[in-house]
Amino acid sequence: MKAKEFDRKFDEGEDISSYLDLSKAKRPGQEQKRINIDFPVWMIQSLDKEAKRLGVPRQSIIKVWLAERLEKMNL
């Protein structure tokens, strides 16, 4: 398919997903890097309590709270 045809389909709101190879797709700026961080026991207990209340893993709480704080700093 030529780029013009592809663009036309996209512009008209057609489903173009069958024309894409998403197996190697990446989201810029969303790459992950593993880090190690030490927390006091009381902090881990508080994180676990909140994570259990929300039904999510501890790591999710940490990521969301850090993201919220970083967004505030960039305003």
C-alpha positions in Angstrom: 0.0 0.0 0.0 1.3 3.4 -0.8 1.6 6.1 1.8 -1.1 8.2 0.2 -3.6 5.4 0.5 -2.6 4.7 4.1 -2.9 8.3 5.0 -6.4 8.5 3.4 -7.6 5.5 5.3 -6.3 7.0 8.5 -7.8 10.4 7.8 -11.1 8.8 7.1 -11.1 7.0 10.4 -10.7 3.5 9.0 -9.1 0.8 11.1 -5.5 0.7 9.9 -4.2 -1.7 12.6 -4.0 -4.6 10.2 -1.4 -2.7 8.1 0.9 -2.1 11.0 3.6 -4.3 12.4 3.3 -3.6 16.2 5.6 -6.3 17.2 8.5 -3.9 17.4 6.6 -0.7 18.3 8.0 1.4 21.1 6.6 4.4 23.0 9.3 7.1 23.1 10.1 8.2 26.7 8.3 5.1 28.1 11.3 2.8 28.2 11.9 1.2 31.6 15.0 1.0 33.7 15.2 -1.0 36.9 16.5 0.7 40.0 16.9 -0.5 43.6 15.7 1.7 46.4 15.7 1.2 50.2 12.7 2.3 52.3 12.2 2.2 56.0 10.0 -0.6 57.2 7.3 1.8 58.3 7.1 3.2 54.8 6.8 -0.2 53.2 4.1 -1.2 55.6 2.2 2.0 54.8 2.6 1.4 51.1 1.5 -2.2 51.4 -1.6 -1.1 53.4 -2.6 1.4 50.7 -1.8 -1.0 47.9 -4.0 -3.7 49.5 -6.8 -1.1 50.0 -6.7 -0.2 46.3 -6.1 -3.8 45.1 -2.9 -2.9 43.3 0.8 -3.9 43.7 3.1 -1.8 45.8 5.1 -0.8 42.8 2.0 0.7 41.2 1.4 3.0 44.2 5.0 4.1 44.1 5.0 4.8 40.4 1.7 6.8 40.5 2.8 8.9 43.5 6.2 9.7 42.1 4.6 10.6 38.7 2.1 12.9 40.4 4.9 14.6 42.3 7.1 15.0 39.2 4.1 16.5 37.2 3.6 19.1 39.9 7.3 20.1 39.8 7.1 20.6 36.0 4.2 23.0 36.1 
